[in-house]
Amino acid sequence: MATSDFAPKTGELSAPDSKNRFIAAFVEAACTAVSEAASVEVVCQGIQEAPAASCPGNIVVAVDLHLPTEARFELVFPGATAEGVALRMLSGATRTIDDDLISDCTAEVANVIAGQATAMLAGEGIRKAFSLPRILATTSLDSGAGQGAVILAFSTELGVFRLHLSGL
C-alpha cells in the first residue's frame, strides 16, 4: 500500500491516525473482496487525494457510511472489468450474463467491502454503519466523492478499478 500524510478534517475523525486506518481498512477490504469474488490477485496501485472525474462506460456503486459525519465510498469499475468480475463470480451458475447481473455482482462486491471494512475498523474502536449499495448512472459519479476524495486505484488480471472515499 502506498502511504501519504493525510490530515483529517476537523471534527470528522477523532485522531490523525484514524484517517490512515480507515483508508488501510478499505484497501485491505477491497483487495480481499475482489480477490475472493473473482479468484484474482488484486494489487493497490496507488492512493491519492483528488476530485473524482467522470468516465463514461464505468459502473459506479455508491455506499453511504454513517460516521460522526456522513461519508461514502464509490466503487468504480470500467465495464470490461465489471463484466470479468461478474463472469468469475457466476462461473458455472449461468451461461448468459446481462447488464443487470453485472450490476448485481458489482453491488455485492461493494457490500462485502463495506462489511469487511466495518469489521476491521470495529476491532480498532471505530464504529460505523453503512447503507445498501446502489448503482449510480454509469456515465458519471454522483459526486459526493468529487470534493477532496481519497482515490484508491487497484489492478487485477481482469482490469483496473477504483474506490473513492469522501467525507473523511
N, C-alpha and C positions, 0 to 999 in steps of 0.2 A: 504494500500500500504506500502510495506517495504521502508525504507529510507536509504540512504547512502550518503556519501560525494563524489560528483562527481566533478571533475575538468575538465572544457572544454579544448580542445586542443587550443593552441594559434591561434587566428585569425579566429576560426570557428564559435563560438557563442559569442555574444558580452559581456555577463556578466556571472559570476559564476552561478547565479540562472537560466540562460537560459537553461542549460542542464537539470536541475531538472524539470523545467516547461515543457520542451519538452518531457521528459520521462513521467511525470504525464499526459500530454495530450494523449500520446499513450496508457497508462494504461487505462484511462477512455474511450477512443475511442474503444479499443479492447473489454473491458467489455461490453460496450453498444452495439456495432455492433453484437457480437456473441450472446449476450443475446436476442436482438430483432430478429435476424435472425432465431434462433433456439429455442426460448422460453425456455431458461435455465438460471439458475443463474451461473454467471461467477465470479470466485474469483482469484485475483492476488496472487499467492503463493510465489513469490519472484522476486527480481531484483538483478542481479549480472553482473559484468564486467568480461568477459571471452571470449576466442576464441570459435567460433561456431564449434560444432562437427557434422560430417556427420552421419546420421542414416538411413539405408536402410528402405524402406517402408513409408517414410514420403512424404507428398505432400508439396512442398515449393513454395510459391508465393512471387515474388520479386516486390517491388515498389521503383523506384528511387525518391529521394527527392531533389529538387533543392533549396538549401540554398545558403549562400555565398560560400560554398564549396559543392561538391557533397556528398550526404549521401544516405542511402537507408534503407528500412526495409524489412525483410523477415518474412512472416507468415508461421510457420511450424506446420503442422497437421500430427499426425500419421494417417495412412489410415483409421482405425476404427473410429477415432474422426471425420475426414473429411466426412466419409460416414454418420455418425449420424447427423452431422450438415446439410448436403445436404438433407437427408430424411426429417428432420424437416422443412427446407426451402421450399421443394417441396411438402409438405403434401397436398394430395388431387389433385395435379396437374398432377401426373403421377403414374402409377403402377410400372414401372421399372426404375431403376437408373443404369447408367453405369459410367465408369471412366471419360468420357467427361463431364457428368453432375456434377459429384463430383468436377472436376477441375473448371468448370464454377462457381459453388457455392463458392468454396474457393477463387477464384479470386474476386468474387463480395463482399465477406466479407472484403478482403484486400482493395478493392476500397472504401468501406464505412468507414473503419478505417482511411484511408488516408484523406478522405473528412472531417470526424468529427474532426480529429486532426488538420487539416488545419484551420477549423472554430474556434476551441478553441484557437489555437496559434495566429490567426489573431486578436482576441479580446485582446491579450496581446502584440500586436505590433510586433509579429514575423511572417514575411511573408514567405511563401514557396509555391512552386508548386510541382506537382508530376506527374510521368509517369503513363501510364496504367499498371495495374498489368500483370505480365507474369508468367506462370508456368515454374519452373525450373525442371531439371532432378530430379526425385523423389528419387534418391539414395544418393544424397549429396547436400550440399549447394554450391552455386556459390560464394564462399567465399569472397565477398565484406564484409560479416559480420564476417569473420574469424579472423580479427585482431582487438582486443580490442572492440568487440561488447558489447553492453549492452543487456543482455538477460532477457526478461520478461517472467516469467512462469505463466501459468494460468491453472485452473482446472474447469471442469463442470461435470455434471452427465453423459455426453456423452464421457468424457475422457479429456485428457490434451492437451494443445497446447502451443507454444512459439511464441514470437515475438522478432526478433533480430534487433536491431538498430545499424547501423555502420556509421562512418564518422562524428560523432558529435563533 
